[in-house]
Amino acid sequence: MLFAVGAVACLVTVAPLLLGADRLPLAAYLLALLAPLGFGLALAGVLVSARARRVRRPRA
């Protein structure tokens, strides 16, 4: 969810540049920073889940 909000904010912040409109307020650019933050949190969750699964596997 965090990544999706950041990705939409990235698209919204690029639109005025392509359309020749005025720049958006700083808050829009700060929202765009949520995309890499959300991606990092998702990646950390995948790594923690993989490590937990690896630890629980019974050894032969």
For each residue, the residues with C-beta under 8 A, 3 or more apart:
1: 4 5 38
2: 5 6 34 37 38 41
3: 6 7 34 35 38 39 42
4: 1 7 8 38
5: 1 2 8 9 31 34 35 38
6: 2 3 9 10 31 32 33 34 35 36 37 38
7: 3 4 10 11 35
8: 4 5 11 12
9: 5 6 12 13 28 31 32 34 35
10: 6 7 13 14 32 35
11: 7 8 14 15
12: 8 9 15 24 28 32
13: 9 10 16 17 24 28 29 32
14: 10 11 17 18
15: 11 12 18 19 21
16: 13 19 20 21 22 23 24
17: 13 14
18: 14 15
19: 15 16
20: 16
21: 15 16
22: 16
23: 16
24: 12 13 16 27 28 29
25: 28
26: 29 30
27: 24 30 31
28: 9 12 13 24 25 31 32
29: 13 24 26 32 33
30: 26 27 33
31: 5 6 9 27 28 34
32: 6 9 10 12 13 28 29 35
33: 6 29 30 36 37
34: 2 3 5 6 9 31 37 38
35: 3 5 6 7 9 10 32 38 39
36: 6 33 39 40
37: 2 6 33 34 40 41
38: 1 2 3 4 5 6 34 35 41 42
39: 3 35 36 42 43
40: 36 37 43 44
41: 2 37 38 44 45
42: 3 38 39 45 46
43: 39 40 46 47
44: 40 41 47 48
45: 41 42 48 49
46: 42 43 49 50
47: 43 44 50 51
48: 44 45 51 52
49: 45 46 52 53
50: 46 47 53 54
51: 47 48 54 55
52: 48 49 55 56
53: 49 50 56 57
54: 50 51 57
55: 51 52
56: 52 53
57: 53 54
58:
59:
60:
